[in-house]
């Protein structure tokens, strides 16, 4: 059931500091005493495994010990996930080659006890090697750049919108405006005392942003006080909300469901308590929700 209450809750009376940053993995891999490149290799492998074979949550929200990305709900997010997995595989392969060469060199050219170190052009300088390890990275970076530029162009090319929604960030809640229907409401985080069975703590709101499935949604983002950022990982959306500026992004949700996000720009002491909930429903249910909203307003 879609909540219709627009009452302002008293959750913001509690003073708290969020200790979990947006988009960071829930598990910290603490290889403090290991080489930075080895740490990057291990973390890269873990992310690839989590993204390709990690379990998917029932709702589009983080789950304990999650390593990979959330299940994509839009075409854009599917492309982002594919790009992420591809880049992590390439990075892991590059790190593996570098470490192999490094340890091979350490083992082969290690100075033996009592041996005098001698340097000569044969083992200390090679133009061919220098050219090779300059051109190969350039080629890899070039290929990655081409694929990601195509993704960015697709994100920025906004198709004709079926519905327009304006998201306005305030400390510390969101206001949603549907210009075509005259609907406007505030969305606050639900306090623990008001959570119902199955709702997620610190992620649920009293009024969800509702969109129709399979239709192009144009989201216009701005702010009324400080800089915020409207971000929903499963939709592949992260757009800044800046006072006096209107940023636009688009998305089209492929299937009904509830998708969770958060403000991802530090905006004050309650930044970590500014969730976003998008509920995607069929067109019939969306029309019914619009009618209900108009009656209640």
C-alpha positions as CSV (number, residue, x, y, z in Angstrom):
1,X,0.0,0.0,0.0
2,X,1.3,3.5,-0.8
3,X,1.5,5.7,2.3
4,X,-0.6,8.9,2.1
5,X,0.4,10.6,5.3
6,X,2.3,13.8,5.0
7,X,2.7,14.5,8.6
8,X,6.1,15.9,9.7
9,X,7.7,13.5,12.1
10,X,9.9,14.3,15.1
11,X,12.8,12.2,14.2
12,X,15.1,15.1,13.7
13,X,15.1,15.9,17.4
14,X,17.7,13.1,17.9
15,X,21.3,14.1,17.5
16,X,23.3,11.5,15.6
17,X,26.1,11.1,13.2
18,X,26.0,8.7,10.3
19,X,29.1,6.5,10.2
20,X,28.4,4.7,7.0
21,X,29.2,6.7,3.7
22,X,27.1,6.2,0.6
23,X,28.4,3.6,-2.0
24,X,31.0,2.2,0.4
25,X,31.2,-1.6,0.8
26,X,29.9,-2.8,4.2
27,X,33.0,-4.9,4.7
28,X,36.4,-3.2,5.3
29,X,39.3,-5.2,4.0
30,X,42.1,-4.2,6.3
31,X,45.3,-5.2,4.6
32,X,47.2,-2.4,6.4
33,X,50.6,-4.2,6.2
34,X,50.3,-5.3,2.6
35,X,51.5,-3.5,-0.5
36,X,48.9,-1.0,-1.9
37,X,48.8,-2.8,-5.3
38,X,48.2,-6.2,-3.6
39,X,45.4,-4.7,-1.6
40,X,43.9,-3.3,-4.8
41,X,44.2,-6.7,-6.5
42,X,42.4,-8.5,-3.7
43,X,39.7,-5.9,-3.4
44,X,39.2,-5.9,-7.1
45,X,38.8,-9.7,-7.2
46,X,36.3,-9.5,-4.3
47,X,34.3,-6.8,-6.1
48,X,34.2,-8.8,-9.4
49,X,33.0,-11.9,-7.6
50,X,30.4,-10.0,-5.6
51,X,29.1,-8.3,-8.7
52,X,28.9,-11.4,-10.9
53,X,27.8,-14.0,-8.4
54,X,26.7,-12.1,-5.3
55,X,23.1,-12.8,-4.0
56,X,20.5,-10.2,-4.9
57,X,18.2,-8.7,-2.3
58,X,14.5,-9.0,-2.5
59,X,14.1,-5.2,-2.5
60,X,16.6,-3.0,-4.1
61,X,18.5,-2.1,-1.0
62,X,21.9,-2.9,0.6
63,X,22.2,-6.2,2.4
64,X,24.7,-7.5,5.0
65,X,28.2,-8.3,3.8
66,X,27.3,-7.0,0.3
67,X,30.3,-6.7,-2.0
68,X,28.8,-6.1,-5.4
69,X,26.3,-3.6,-6.9
70,X,22.6,-3.7,-6.4
71,X,20.5,-5.5,-9.0
72,X,20.0,-3.0,-11.9
73,X,16.4,-1.7,-12.4
74,X,17.1,0.5,-15.4
75,X,19.0,0.1,-18.7
76,X,21.5,2.7,-17.7
77,X,22.3,0.9,-14.5
78,X,22.7,-2.4,-16.4
79,X,25.3,-0.7,-18.6
80,X,27.0,0.8,-15.6
81,X,27.2,-2.6,-13.9
82,X,28.7,-4.2,-17.1
83,X,31.2,-1.4,-17.4
84,X,32.1,-1.8,-13.7
85,X,32.6,-5.6,-14.0
86,X,34.7,-5.2,-17.2
87,X,37.0,-2.6,-15.7
88,X,37.5,-4.6,-12.5
89,X,38.5,-7.6,-14.6
90,X,41.0,-5.5,-16.6
91,X,42.4,-3.9,-13.4
92,X,42.8,-7.3,-11.7
93,X,44.6,-8.7,-14.8
94,X,46.9,-5.7,-15.0
95,X,47.7,-6.0,-11.2
96,X,48.3,-9.8,-11.6
97,X,50.8,-9.2,-14.4
98,X,52.6,-6.4,-12.5
99,X,52.9,-8.5,-9.4
100,X,54.2,-11.5,-11.4
101,X,56.9,-9.4,-13.0
102,X,57.8,-7.8,-9.7
103,X,58.2,-11.0,-7.7
104,X,59.9,-12.7,-10.7
105,X,62.4,-9.8,-10.8
106,X,62.9,-10.0,-7.0
107,X,63.6,-13.7,-7.2
108,X,65.8,-13.8,-10.3
109,X,68.0,-10.7,-9.6
110,X,68.2,-11.0,-5.8
111,X,71.8,-10.3,-4.7
112,X,73.4,-13.4,-3.2
113,X,75.5,-13.3,-0.1
114,X,79.0,-12.0,-0.8
115,X,78.1,-11.1,-4.4
116,X,79.0,-7.7,-5.7
117,X,76.2,-5.9,-7.6
118,X,77.1,-4.9,-11.1
119,X,75.0,-2.6,-13.3
120,X,75.1,-2.5,-17.1
121,X,72.9,-1.4,-20.0
122,X,71.8,-5.0,-20.5
123,X,69.9,-5.4,-17.2
124,X,69.3,-1.8,-16.3
125,X,67.9,-0.2,-19.4
126,X,65.8,-1.2,-22.4
127,X,64.2,1.1,-24.9
128,X,62.0,-1.7,-26.2
129,X,60.6,-2.4,-22.7
130,X,60.0,1.3,-22.0
131,X,58.1,1.7,-25.2
132,X,56.1,-1.4,-24.6
133,X,55.0,-0.5,-21.0
134,X,54.1,2.9,-22.2
135,X,52.0,1.9,-25.2
136,X,50.1,-1.0,-23.6
137,X,48.7,1.2,-20.7
138,X,47.8,3.9,-23.2
139,X,45.9,1.3,-25.3
140,X,44.1,-0.1,-22.3
141,X,43.1,3.3,-21.0
142,X,42.0,4.3,-24.5
143,X,39.7,1.3,-24.9
144,X,38.2,1.9,-21.4
145,X,37.7,5.6,-22.3
146,X,35.8,4.8,-25.5
147,X,33.4,2.4,-23.9
148,X,32.7,4.8,-21.0
149,X,32.2,7.8,-23.2
150,X,29.5,5.9,-25.0
151,X,27.8,5.3,-21.7
152,X,28.0,8.9,-20.6
153,X,26.5,10.1,-23.9
154,X,23.6,7.7,-23.4
155,X,23.0,9.1,-19.9
156,X,23.1,12.7,-21.1
157,X,20.9,12.2,-24.1
158,X,17.4,12.7,-22.5
159,X,14.6,11.1,-24.5
160,X,11.1,12.6,-24.6
161,X,9.7,12.4,-21.1
162,X,6.4,10.7,-20.1
163,X,6.4,12.3,-16.7
164,X,8.4,15.1,-15.0
165,X,9.2,15.1,-11.3
166,X,11.1,17.8,-9.4
167,X,13.1,16.7,-6.4
168,X,14.1,19.5,-4.0
169,X,16.5,18.9,-1.2
170,X,16.3,20.5,2.2
171,X,18.0,19.9,5.5
172,X,17.1,17.0,6.0
173,X,14.2,15.9,3.8
174,X,13.1,15.9,0.2
175,X,10.2,17.7,-1.4
176,X,8.7,16.1,-4.6
177,X,6.7,18.1,-7.1
178,X,4.7,16.6,-10.0
179,X,4.1,19.7,-12.2
180,X,1.7,18.0,-14.6
181,X,-0.7,16.9,-11.9
182,X,-0.1,19.6,-9.3
183,X,1.0,17.1,-6.7
184,X,3.5,18.3,-4.1
185,X,4.6,16.6,-0.8
186,X,7.5,16.3,1.6
187,X,9.4,13.0,2.3
188,X,10.9,12.5,5.7
189,X,12.7,9.5,7.1
190,X,10.5,7.3,9.3
191,X,11.6,7.1,12.9
192,X,12.0,3.6,14.4
193,X,8.8,3.9,16.4
194,X,6.7,4.2,13.2
195,X,8.3,1.4,11.2
196,X,6.0,-1.4,10.0
197,X,6.9,-5.0,9.5
198,X,9.4,-5.4,6.6
199,X,10.4,-1.8,6.4
200,X,14.1,-0.9,6.5
201,X,15.5,1.1,9.4
202,X,17.1,4.4,8.3
203,X,15.9,3.9,4.7
204,X,12.1,4.1,4.9
205,X,10.2,7.3,4.4
206,X,6.7,8.5,5.2
207,X,6.0,9.5,1.6
208,X,7.5,7.6,-1.3
209,X,8.2,9.0,-4.7
210,X,6.0,7.0,-7.1
211,X,6.7,6.4,-10.8
212,X,5.1,4.3,-13.5
213,X,7.0,1.3,-14.8
214,X,8.3,1.4,-18.4
215,X,7.9,5.1,-18.8
216,X,10.6,7.8,-19.2
217,X,10.9,9.9,-16.0
218,X,12.6,13.2,-16.2
219,X,14.0,14.1,-12.8
220,X,14.8,17.8,-12.1
221,X,17.0,18.2,-9.1
222,X,17.6,21.3,-7.0
223,X,17.9,22.4,-3.4
224,X,16.5,25.1,-1.1
225,X,19.4,25.6,1.3
226,X,22.7,23.7,0.9
227,X,24.0,21.3,-1.7
228,X,22.4,17.8,-1.6
229,X,22.6,14.9,-4.0
230,X,19.7,12.6,-5.1
231,X,21.1,9.1,-5.5
232,X,19.4,5.7,-6.0
233,X,22.0,3.0,-6.9
234,X,19.6,0.5,-8.5
235,X,18.4,3.2,-10.9
236,X,21.9,4.3,-11.8
237,X,21.2,7.8,-10.7
238,X,23.3,10.3,-8.7
239,X,22.6,13.9,-9.4
240,X,23.6,17.0,-7.4
241,X,20.9,19.2,-6.0
242,X,22.3,22.7,-6.0
243,X,20.5,25.9,-4.8
244,X,19.7,28.1,-7.7
245,X,20.5,25.4,-10.3
246,X,18.3,22.8,-12.0
247,X,20.0,19.6,-13.0
248,X,18.2,17.0,-15.1
249,X,18.6,13.2,-15.4
250,X,16.3,10.6,-16.8
251,X,15.5,7.0,-16.0
252,X,12.9,4.3,-16.9
253,X,12.3,1.5,-14.4
254,X,11.9,-1.9,-16.0
255,X,9.9,-3.7,-13.3
256,X,7.7,-2.8,-10.3
257,X,9.5,-2.6,-7.0
258,X,10.8,-0.4,-4.2
259,X,14.2,1.2,-4.7
260,X,16.2,2.8,-1.9
261,X,18.8,5.5,-2.0
262,X,20.1,8.4,0.1
263,X,21.4,11.9,-0.1
264,X,25.0,11.4,-1.1
265,X,26.4,14.9,-0.5
266,X,27.4,15.9,3.0
267,X,24.8,18.4,4.0
268,X,25.0,18.8,7.7
269,X,24.7,16.8,11.0
270,X,21.7,14.7,9.8
271,X,23.0,14.0,6.4
272,X,22.9,10.2,7.1
273,X,19.2,10.4,7.9
274,X,17.9,11.7,4.5
275,X,16.8,8.6,2.6
276,X,15.1,8.3,-0.8
277,X,12.5,5.7,-1.7
278,X,11.2,5.3,-5.2
279,X,8.2,3.0,-5.7
280,X,7.7,1.8,-9.3
281,X,4.1,0.7,-10.1
282,X,2.0,-0.1,-13.1
283,X,0.2,2.8,-14.9
284,X,-3.2,1.8,-13.4
285,X,-1.8,1.9,-9.9
286,X,0.0,5.2,-10.6
287,X,-3.2,6.8,-11.9
288,X,-5.0,5.6,-8.7
289,X,-2.2,7.0,-6.6
290,X,-2.4,10.4,-8.4
291,X,-6.2,10.5,-7.8
292,X,-5.7,9.6,-4.1
293,X,-3.1,12.4,-3.7
294,X,-5.3,15.0,-5.4
295,X,-8.2,14.0,-3.1
296,X,-6.1,14.2,0.1
297,X,-4.7,17.6,-0.9
